[in-house]
Amino acid sequence: IQRREGGPAMPPTPQPREVPPLAKMLAGGTAGMMAKTAVSPVERVRILAQTGEAQGLSAYATAVKIVNEEGVLGLWRGNTANCARVFPSKAVLFTANDLWKTKLSWIFGSDVRGLGFFSGSMAGITASVATYPLDFARTRLSGSYASSMQASSMISVLSDTVRKEGVMGLYKGVGPTIAGALPYEGIKFGCYDLLVSTWAKDDNGKVPITGKFSCGAIAGTISGFVLYPNDTVRKLMQMQREGDKLYDGALDCYRKVYRKHGVARFYRGVLPYLSRMVPNAAIQFGMFESFKQFYLNR
């Protein structure tokens, strides 16, 4: 307790409440699952186009084919595996971003602009390495029609891959994933921080929740478009099965795809990707901030 000289004792200055890491992980994981489930049909169509399984069909025609062959729930095929991957991935991602930002602010000062680019990059690498096998299983499940699938669940994909290709088979495409996570998450979190800092504030001097949804949507769209070719290469690498040997690494994949199909091939499926990125990123950032605010206000 502080005491004025010759005056009464003063109460201690209240410290602002902070959201503990475990609550942040729960908020990030839940926000990620909500976002992925909402856009799962568009994501399924995109992955089929990206891996070449759609055989040049339009997004609408691909969706119709899925419904005809697998029923409406086929649009959500792989979503369970996706949510199982997304929850830990987004839990680690958002929590790690806040932790890295705190550390970087302590080193360089909190008034340094652009810390979000660095904290997001480090958080992206952390989350990617920790949850990559789950992303691998999701791609195997979502990247084929039911008639051509060799495994029907995330567990069977993981076990079959380990049995036939060894543990390292679960990390096919991890190189471009890590290489993409660094700039992707860096651009996304960096743009989000910059947008929030310039967004119109309410009467309390804070960005309203609708503004945070909008900032998240814009940031996710920018980062997604810039890094989409890398995501295409990652998906093609993940779809390789034992004995295929179409590509000898990510750089070889880039070269062969460019020589055979040109630049346009790297952006196949980009329109459904961007159409789902807007609500996906908006829900992720908006709900994460909402959950944190709910915790502080309870």
Phi, psi and omega in degrees: 000132180273151182227127175289149178293116180075012182231181182288162179293143179254142178292152179296150179293123182294137178270139179296140179290147178238148176278123180293155183306320182297319178293323177295321179296318178296318179295314181295316180295316180294317178298320179296317180294319179299317181293314183294320180295322181295326185250013184303317179301318179293322179295321179297315178297318181297315183295321177297322177290321184293321182275353179091355181292337180287346175055041175082002179291154176290167180300318180295315180296323178295317179297319178297318179297321178298313181296319180294321184273327189235355184085173183299322181295345176298335177293340178253015178297132181088356183290327177297314177296323180296315179293323177296330177278318187292319184303304178293326182295310180287328176300313179292318185299305184291321179293315180296323178300315179295321180293315179296322180295321177297316180296316181293324177295323179293326181280311188257347184102142185286346182271001180283124180282148176092006179297332180298329178295320181282316180294322178295321178297313180295321179294323179297317178295316180301312182290322182295313181295322185289330189237014186301316180304327178289324176294321178301312180296320179299317181294318178298323181285319185274339188272012177218154171286158184301325183293338182251007182284143176257349178217148188246357180215164180298318180297317181292324177297313182296315182291318179296320180295315179297319181294319185269329188237357181084172182299323182294343176297335178288348183249022173297130181084006182291332179301301178296335177295312179293318180297327179278327183296322183299304179285327184298304181291328177297313179295318183296307181290324179295314178295321180299313180298318180294319180295317180297321182292337181254356183287153179297135182263157176274191183295338179269005180077018181242155177284127180296160184298327177296325177294322179291324174300314182295316179298319179296319180296314181294315181297317179295322180294317180298309183293323181295318180293318182296321186259010184299318178304322178296323179292324177298314179298319179299317180294318179296321177294319181292330182280352176292132177251168181304127179096345180292302179049050177284326184227136176262068179101171185294317181297321178296323177296315177303313183297311184293319180294319180294316181296323185274323188238344183084183184296327185302329182297327180292339181252016177295128181086009185289328181293311174297331177296312181291326180292333176267341182291325181300303178291328182297307181293323179298314181294318181302303183291315183297314181288324178299314179293324179294317179296319178295318180293322177298319180297318182290331184270351186287000000 
